[in-house]
Amino acid sequence: MSNMNLYDTIPNNVNLSDDKKLKRALEKWLPDFQSWWMDMGPEGFQANDVYLRTAIDVDPKGWAHFDHVKMPDYRWGIFLAAQEKDRKIGFGDHMGKPVWQEVPGEYRGMLRRLIVTQADTEPASVEQQRLLGQTCPSLYDLRNLFQVNVEEGRHLWAMVYLLHGYFGRDGREEAEALLARRSGNPDKPRILGAFNEPIEDWLSFFMFTMFTDRDGKYQLLALAESGFDPLSRTTRFMLTEEAHHMFVGETGVGRVVERTAQLMKEGNDDVRKAGGVDLPLIQKYLNLWFTLSLDLFGGEVSSNAADFFASGLKGRQKEDRLDEHTALDQYYNLNVFRDGKRTMEEVPLRNALNEVLRDSYVDDCQRGVDRWNKTLEEHGINFELKLPHRSFHRHIGEFANVHFDPEGNFLSDEEWDKRKDEFLPSEEDKVFVKSLMHAVREPGKIANWIAPPKRGINGQPFEFEYVRLS
């Protein structure tokens, strides 16, 4: 295992100083990244000191240091998890062979596409969230937003290192393109649909970090199994940082649910008039972001997924816990839409691996929703938040361009047009949520529509000055 170099121009633990050509290429990319960050990163707070954690090691124990730092001075870097001695490919057609330390030539195109797709999500989310600081509900939340942002920037560096280090000129061109695309830009959009959706309020931000970052977790878990060892090691450390992003989302929505329950118990029949987010509206935002995130897994039947698995590039999460690792002569019962109705169809398991990963994702999301419902139950509120059916509001796969309600009942185009505002945030709903978004910037204070957290960050109290605004 190489040593951590925290004081180089680009902090790293990959012995970057020993590869002069790669070091020069990344140092040339650095000012372009810094320029992108100043243009597209959090607007209005680049000069403020923020209480951020910075990676100083890859050991899960004591890997991060907390201190106030200006975001442009954040020590972005390249950190790979420790190399596993004699590691073997754990799945697919190459199972049992030594993992690759260099790009296998026959899979170069597929591997580059996997890395670029993952890489593109990192700057995209920063761009989506760049204006949220203007309406923060508390300094605690403002700090959490910025922590997510800087770590997405570091994850971009992780992928750019792979592109520069292993793909030559093609990789350098792909790295440049990552800074040229823009979330929501009609001419140069981000690659995946959910990363072109606007995030203009904090309820959307919390739903995004709950559901969309959770998709990221499962994509990283699958890539962590990769037979290309540098990708596996890179994503394993990224997962350590990703956990906080999902924490921000799940607890953020949970605190909105908590405050809504409090307002209801205080006798407010109309939660909106009391300045809160009513539960049916929370459900609509849940419906939107959960389904957008479902699409990120790809089609239910996918030859690409089969090829990634067969080649040893992308596995299943926690592959070593499974009994069989080739996925040959096995089948999956898939929910499909045929002749105007949903039905089950048996497909080869390798072709259904997107859906296998989506299964684990849905189960994980359900556990979070269960915790929100427990809060409502504890307050005596007779309402249950629910994940919509997987066929609802889909734009990719078996249920694309077909309409269903959240329970999975088929709707005609006419019925959908009449009822869609029952299921998804309407323009009126969005205007209302935005009307609640007024910045609260005094330490220890919080907006009316969300409850304070149960504890602060790194042992600090909620009243701590997480962002120094003076």
C-alpha positions in Angstrom: 0.0 0.0 0.0 1.4 3.4 -1.0 1.6 6.2 1.6 -0.7 9.1 1.8 0.7 12.3 0.4 -1.5 15.1 1.7 0.7 18.0 0.8 1.2 17.5 -2.9 -0.6 19.8 -5.3 -3.0 16.9 -5.8 -3.2 14.9 -2.5 -3.0 11.2 -3.3 -2.0 7.8 -2.1 -1.1 6.4 -5.6 2.5 7.6 -5.7 1.6 10.3 -8.2 5.1 11.9 -7.9 6.6 8.7 -9.4 4.7 9.2 -12.6 5.8 12.5 -14.0 3.7 12.3 -17.2 0.5 11.6 -15.3 1.2 14.1 -12.6 1.7 16.9 -15.3 -1.5 15.9 -17.1 -3.6 16.0 -13.9 -2.0 19.3 -12.8 -2.9 20.7 -16.2 -6.5 19.5 -15.6 -6.6 21.1 -12.1 -7.1 24.8 -13.1 -9.9 23.7 -15.4 -11.5 21.9 -12.5 -11.0 25.0 -10.2 -12.6 27.2 -12.8 -15.5 24.9 -13.2 -15.9 24.8 -9.4 -16.0 28.6 -9.1 -18.5 28.9 -12.0 -20.7 26.0 -11.1 -20.1 25.2 -7.5 -22.1 26.6 -4.5 -22.9 30.2 -5.4 -22.2 33.0 -2.9 -20.2 31.0 -0.3 -16.8 30.4 -1.8 -15.1 32.9 0.6 -16.7 31.5 3.8 -15.2 29.1 6.2 -17.1 25.8 6.3 -16.8 23.0 8.9 -15.8 20.2 6.5 -14.3 16.8 6.8 -11.4 16.1 4.6 -9.9 12.6 3.8 -6.5 12.1 5.4 -6.4 8.3 5.1 -8.3 5.3 3.6 -8.5 3.3 6.8 -12.2 3.4 8.0 -10.9 4.3 11.5 -9.8 7.9 11.6 -9.9 8.5 7.9 -11.3 12.1 8.1 -10.2 15.4 9.6 -12.7 18.1 10.5 -12.0 21.8 10.5 -13.2 25.1 9.0 -11.9 25.6 5.5 -12.9 27.6 2.5 -14.3 25.4 -0.2 -11.9 26.5 -3.0 -9.0 25.5 -0.6 -10.5 22.0 0.0 -8.0 19.3 -0.4 -9.5 17.3 -3.2 -7.5 14.3 -4.0 -7.0 10.8 -5.3 -7.4 8.0 -2.7 -7.8 4.3 -3.4 -8.6 1.7 -0.8 -5.8 -0.6 0.2 -4.8 -3.2 -2.4 -5.9 -6.7 -1.6 -3.0 -9.2 -2.1 -3.6 -11.9 -4.6 -7.2 -10.7 -5.3 -9.0 -12.8 -7.9 -11.9 -11.9 -10.2 -15.0 -13.0 -8.3 -17.6 -13.5 -11.0 -18.4 -13.9 -14.7 -16.4 -15.7 -17.4 -13.0 -14.8 -15.9 -13.9 -15.9 -12.4 -10.8 -17.1 -10.4 -8.3 -15.3 -12.6 -6.1 -12.5 -11.1 -7.6 -9.1 -11.2 -6.4 -6.7 -13.9 -4.0 -3.9 -12.9 -4.1 -2.5 -16.4 -7.0 -2.1 -18.8 -7.8 -5.4 -20.5 -7.7 -4.4 -24.2 -10.8 -6.4 -25.3 -12.9 -4.5 -22.7 -11.4 -1.0 -23.1 -14.5 0.5 -24.6 -16.9 -1.0 -22.1 -14.7 -0.1 -19.1 -14.3 3.5 -20.3 -18.1 3.9 -20.7 -18.7 2.6 -17.1 -16.2 5.1 -15.7 -17.4 8.0 -17.7 -21.0 7.4 -16.8 -20.2 7.3 -13.1 -17.9 10.3 -13.4 -20.5 12.4 -15.1 -22.9 12.1 -12.1 -20.4 13.8 -9.7 -20.2 17.3 -11.2 -23.8 17.1 -12.3 -25.2 17.0 -8.8 -23.0 19.9 -7.7 -24.5 21.9 -10.6 -28.0 20.9 -9.7 -27.5 22.1 -6.1 -25.4 25.2 -6.7 -28.1 27.8 -5.6 -29.5 25.9 -2.6 -27.2 27.7 -0.1 -29.3 30.9 -0.7 -32.3 29.3 1.1 -30.7 27.1 3.8 -33.0 26.1 6.7 -30.1 26.2 9.1 -26.3 26.5 9.3 -26.2 22.7 10.0 -28.0 22.0 6.8 -25.9 24.5 4.9 -22.7 22.7 6.0 -24.1 19.3 5.1 -24.9 20.6 1.6 -21.4 21.9 1.1 -19.9 18.6 2.5 -21.9 16.7 -0.1 -20.7 19.1 -2.8 -17.0 19.0 -2.1 -17.1 15.2 -1.8 -18.8 14.9 -5.2 -16.0 17.0 -6.5 -13.5 14.6 -4.9 -15.4 11.7 -6.5 -14.9 13.4 -9.8 -11.2 13.4 -9.2 -11.3 9.7 -8.4 -12.8 8.9 -11.8 -10.6 11.5 -13.7 -7.5 9.8 -12.2 -8.6 6.5 -13.8 -9.3 8.2 -17.2 -6.0 10.0 -17.2 -4.0 7.1 -15.8 -5.3 4.2 -17.8 -6.9 5.5 -21.1 -4.3 7.8 -22.6 -5.6 10.5 -25.0 -9.1 9.1 -25.0 -9.2 9.4 -21.2 -7.9 13.0 -21.3 -10.6 14.0 -23.8 -13.3 12.3 -21.7 -12.0 14.2 -18.6 -12.3 17.5 -20.5 -15.8 16.7 -21.6 -16.8 16.1 -17.9 -16.3 19.8 -17.3 -18.0 20.8 -20.6 -21.4 19.2 -20.0 -23.9 21.0 -17.8 -26.9 19.7 -15.8 -30.1 20.6 -17.6 -28.3 22.2 -20.6 -30.3 21.3 -23.7 -27.2 21.3 -25.9 -24.7 19.6 -23.6 -26.8 17.8 -20.9 -25.5 15.3 -18.4 -25.6 11.7 -19.5 -28.3 10.4 -17.1 -31.8 11.9 -16.9 -32.1 12.4 -13.1 -29.0 14.5 -13.2 -30.6 17.0 -15.5 -33.6 17.6 -13.2 -33.6 21.0 -11.4 -33.1 20.9 -7.6 -34.6 24.3 -6.6 -35.7 23.6 -3.0 -34.4 21.7 0.0 -37.2 19.1 0.0 -36.0 18.1 -3.4 -32.4 18.1 -2.2 -33.2 15.8 0.7 -35.2 13.4 -1.6 -32.2 13.5 -4.1 -29.7 12.5 -1.4 -32.1 9.9 -0.1 -33.0 8.2 -3.4 -30.5 9.3 -6.1 -27.4 9.1 -3.9 -28.6 5.7 -2.8 -28.7 4.6 -6.4 -25.1 5.8 -6.4 -24.3 3.5 -3.5 -25.5 0.5 -5.4 -23.7 1.4 -8.5 -20.5 1.8 -6.5 -21.1 -1.5 -4.7 -21.4 -3.2 -8.1 -18.3 -1.5 -9.4 -16.4 -2.3 -6.2 -16.6 -6.0 -7.3 -14.8 -5.1 -10.6 -12.0 -7.2 -12.0 -10.3 -4.0 -12.9 -8.6 -3.5 -9.6 -8.0 0.3 -9.7 -11.7 0.9 -10.3 -12.6 -1.5 -7.4 -10.2 0.2 -5.0 -11.4 3.7 -6.0 -15.1 2.9 -5.6 -14.5 1.1 -2.2 -13.2 4.4 -0.7 -15.9 6.4 -2.4 -18.5 4.3 -0.6 -17.0 5.5 2.7 -17.8 9.1 1.8 -21.1 8.3 0.1 -22.7 7.1 3.4 -22.9 10.7 4.7 -24.8 11.8 1.6 -27.5 9.2 2.2 -27.6 10.2 5.9 -28.2 13.8 4.9 -31.1 12.7 2.7 -32.8 10.2 5.0 -32.5 12.3 8.1 -33.4 15.4 6.2 -36.7 14.0 5.0 -37.2 12.4 8.4 -36.9 15.9 10.0 -39.5 17.3 7.6 -41.8 14.5 8.5 -41.1 15.1 12.2 -42.0 18.8 12.0 -45.1 18.1 10.0 -46.3 15.7 12.6 -45.6 18.3 15.3 -47.7 20.9 13.5 -50.5 18.4 13.1 -50.4 17.5 16.8 -50.6 21.2 17.6 -54.0 21.2 16.0 -53.2 22.6 12.6 -55.7 21.2 10.2 -54.1 22.9 7.3 -50.3 22.3 7.6 -49.5 24.5 4.7 -51.2 27.5 6.4 -49.0 26.7 9.5 -45.9 26.9 7.3 -45.2 23.2 7.0 -45.1 20.6 4.3 -48.2 18.4 4.4 -47.8 14.7 4.2 -49.5 14.2 0.8 -47.1 16.7 -0.7 -44.1 14.8 0.9 -45.5 11.7 -0.8 -45.6 13.4 -4.2 -41.9 14.4 -3.9 -41.1 10.9 -2.8 -42.9 9.5 -5.9 -40.9 11.8 -8.1 -37.4 11.3 -6.9 -37.8 7.5 -6.2 -38.9 6.9 -9.8 -36.3 9.1 -11.3 -33.7 7.1 -9.4 -35.2 3.8 -10.4 -34.5 4.7 -14.0 -30.8 5.1 -13.2 -30.4 1.4 -13.0 -31.2 1.0 -16.7 -33.6 -1.3 -18.5 -34.9 -4.4 -16.8 -33.6 -6.6 -19.6 -30.1 -5.4 -20.6 -27.5 -7.0 -22.8 -25.1 -4.4 -21.5 -25.5 -5.6 -18.0 -24.9 -9.1 -19.1 -21.7 -8.1 -21.0 -20.4 -6.1 -18.0 -20.9 -9.1 -15.8 -19.5 -11.7 -18.2 -16.4 -9.6 -18.7 -15.8 -9.2 -15.0 -16.1 -5.4 -15.1 -19.3 -4.9 -13.0 -20.7 -7.5 -10.5 -23.5 -7.7 -8.1 -23.3 -6.0 -4.7 -21.4 -8.2 -2.2 -20.8 -10.9 -4.7 -18.8 -13.0 -2.2 -22.0 -13.6 -0.2 -23.7 -15.3 -3.1 -23.5 -19.1 -3.6 -23.0 -19.0 -7.4 -20.9 -16.5 -9.3 -21.4 -17.1 -13.1 -25.1 -16.4 -13.4 -25.3 -19.1 -16.1 -28.2 -21.4 -16.5 -30.2 -19.3 -14.1 -33.3 -17.3 -14.7 -35.2 -14.3 -13.1 -39.0 -13.8 -13.1 -39.4 -10.3 -14.4 -42.4 -8.0 -14.2 -43.1 -6.8 -17.7 -45.9 -5.1 -19.7 -47.4 -7.2 -22.5 -50.7 -6.9 -24.4 -52.0 -4.1 -22.2 -51.3 -5.7 -18.8 -48.5 -6.5 -16.4 -47.3 -10.1 -16.3 -44.3 -12.2 -15.3 -41.7 -13.3 -17.8 -38.7 -15.6 -17.2 -35.4 -14.1 -18.6 -31.8 -15.3 -18.3 -30.3 -14.0 -15.1 -27.4 -12.2 -16.7 -29.8 -10.1 -18.7 -31.7 -9.2 -15.6 -28.8 -8.0 -13.5 -30.0 -4.4 -13.5 -33.2 -5.6 -11.9 -31.4 -7.7 -9.4 -29.5 -4.6 -8.3 -32.7 -2.6 -8.3 -34.3 -5.2 -6.0 -31.7 -4.5 -3.3 -32.0 -0.8 -3.8 -35.8 -0.9 -3.4 -35.5 -2.9 -0.2 -33.0 -0.4 1.2 -35.3 2.5 0.3 -38.2 0.8 2.0 -36.2 0.6 5.2 -35.8 4.3 5.2 -39.5 4.9 4.5 -40.3 2.6 7.4 -38.3 4.8 9.7 -40.2 7.9 8.5 -43.5 6.0 9.1 -42.3 5.1 12.6 -42.0 8.8 13.4 -45.6 9.3 12.2 -46.8 6.3 14.3 -45.0 7.7 17.4 -46.9 11.0 17.0 -50.2 9.1 16.5 -50.6 10.3 12.9 -52.7 8.0 10.8 -50.8 8.3 7.5 -48.4 6.0 5.7 -45.7 7.1 3.3 -45.2 4.5 0.5 -42.8 3.7 -2.3 -44.8 3.7 -5.5 -44.9 0.6 -7.7 -41.9 0.2 -10.0 -44.1 0.6 -13.1 -45.1 4.2 -12.0 -43.6 7.2 -13.8 -40.8 5.3 -15.6 -38.9 6.6 -18.7 -36.5 3.7 -19.2 -37.2 0.0 -19.5 -40.3 -2.2 -19.7 -42.6 0.5 -18.4 -41.3 3.5 -20.3 -44.0 5.5 -22.2 -46.8 3.6 -20.5 -48.8 5.2 -17.6 -49.6 3.6 -14.3 -50.8 5.0 -11.0 -48.6 4.6 -7.9 -50.3 1.3 -7.1 -49.3 -0.1 -10.5 -52.8 0.2 -12.2 -52.7 1.0 -15.9 -53.9 4.4 -16.9 -54.7 5.6 -20.4 -52.9 8.8 -21.7 -56.1 10.7 -21.0 -56.4 9.4 -17.5 -52.8 10.2 -16.8 -53.1 13.8 -18.0 -56.1 14.3 -15.8 -54.6 12.7 -12.7 -50.8 13.2 -12.8 -51.0 16.1 -10.4 -52.5 13.7 -7.8 -49.2 11.7 -7.9 -46.4 14.2 -8.7 -45.7 17.7 -7.6 -47.8 20.2 -9.6 -46.6 23.6 -10.5 -48.7 25.0 -7.6 -47.0 22.5 -5.3 -43.6 23.6 -6.4 -44.4 27.2 -5.9 -45.7 26.5 -2.4 -42.5 24.6 -1.4 -40.3 27.4 -2.8 -42.4 29.9 -0.7 -41.1 28.1 2.4 -37.5 28.4 1.4 -36.2 31.4 3.4 -32.6 31.3 4.6 -32.0 30.9 8.3 -28.4 31.7 9.0 -28.2 32.3 12.8 -26.4 29.5 14.7 -29.0 27.3 16.6 -32.0 28.6 14.6 -34.0 26.7 12.1 -36.8 27.2 9.6 -40.3 26.4 10.7 -40.9 23.6 8.2 -38.2 21.2 9.4 -37.2 19.9 12.8 -33.6 20.3 14.1 -31.4 17.2 14.0 -31.0 15.0 17.1 -27.3 15.6 17.1 -24.7 17.7 15.4 -21.7 16.9 13.3 -18.5 15.3 14.8 -19.8 15.8 18.3 -20.6 19.4 17.8 -23.9 20.8 19.1 -26.6 22.0 16.7 -25.8 25.6 17.8 -22.3 25.3 16.5 -21.2 27.8 13.9 -20.9 25.3 11.0 -20.5 28.0 8.4 -18.9 31.3 9.3 -20.8 34.0 7.5 -19.3 37.1 9.0 
